[in-house]
Amino acid sequence: MEVPLWLALLVVGYRGVKLIRPPAWLIAVLLLGGFLLADSVLAPAIDTFVK
């Protein structure tokens, strides 16, 4: 059974929010920060660190 990555991330994220119940501002900061870092000059450095 193959599950698309976006669907798996959506399910894991939904379950994590339901179980841990982080504040909404923390979720927004993490999503916005990740989006901004992915398009910044730091992206190549983060990419090599993650790999």
Summary of the structure (lengths in Angstrom):
residues: 51
radius of gyration: 13.8
end to end distance: 26.6
largest distance: 37.8
contacts: 84
relative contact order: 0.07
helix: 76%
strand: 0%
